[in-house]
Amino acid sequence: MSSTLARRDGLRAATMISPAYIWLTVAVFLPLAAMLFFSFLSEAPFGDREWFVTAANYMEFFEKGFYLKLLVRSLTLGLVVTGFCILIGFPCAFVLAKTIKGRWREALFLLVILPFWSNSLVRIFSWAIVLRGNGVIDSVLDLILPFEVSVNLMFSYPAIVIGLVHSYLPYVILTSYLALQAIDDNLIDAARSMGAPRRMILWRIIIPLALPGLIAGAVLIFVPVVGSFMEPRILGGRSGTFFGTVIEDQFVAVFNWPLGAALSFILLGVVLLILAVSSPVLRRAQ
């Protein structure tokens, strides 16, 4: 009897989770398998082109230092954007979780998730209007300051960072908010009643308990930023050449799909390696 019930429960659980696994197979694993196959081809297998299996696409990455420099530059950009998102987003999440109540919290939450309701291209071109010369910033400064100021951040590294931080900041706010909401206020009140200063409460209680949310937000930001190409392309101009833009060029402009696939897998492997190496350190920190 118990074995029959166990089989029924197992069959019911398999039926419930099978759509998720089917979706993962169709939407994730099959495209990755096709991309892996393309990365070992000499030519894209379209039309009458002759192709053969080769590892030359991966060897080109190691032979040309240009790709390695762009990869390091993209990883640095990911760290910079993630750092700014944490510095800005964690205090915002703390205020939402522990300070503001009622309708004000709902209004601020609406402002946090507002970027998700707009198209990414609309957000990027909006920043282009704000950051360009004689744009919104210049107009506001001319109204405030008695002298003329020209601020033109377009087609620069700061413009790329600003656009990416604006796009991915809600991730760290939402994940940190969930972690901070789980912290019992009695712990903070007990620390205050024992004379602990605010800095000690922050570093010894709040940040350690909220660290899982911070880590989740950092991963959600770092991984897509490393391979981003729209913000660097539009806001960076000539200075917006990164590993993601080179991959896009291989697929769209040059039509060298095998090289683009190989570079994509190299980027995926480097990101997974970074996450694997840092996971023990993050666990120890928790």
Protein Blocks (a to p, Z undefined) as FASTA:
>chain_A
ZZmmmmmmmmmmmmmmmmmmmmmmmmmmmmmmmmmmmmmpfbdcehjbdcdddfklmmmm
mmpmklmmmmmmmmmmmmmmmmmmmmmmmmmmmmmmmmpgcjllmmmmmmmmmmmmpcfk
lmmmmmmmmmmghilklmmmmmmpmbdcdddfehifklmmmmmmmmmmmmmmmmmmmmmm
mpcfklmmmmmmnopafklmmmmmmmmmmmmmmmmmmmmmmmmmmmgcklmmmmnmmmlc
cfklmmmmmmmmnopmklmmmmmmmmmmmmmmmmmmmmmmmmmmZZ
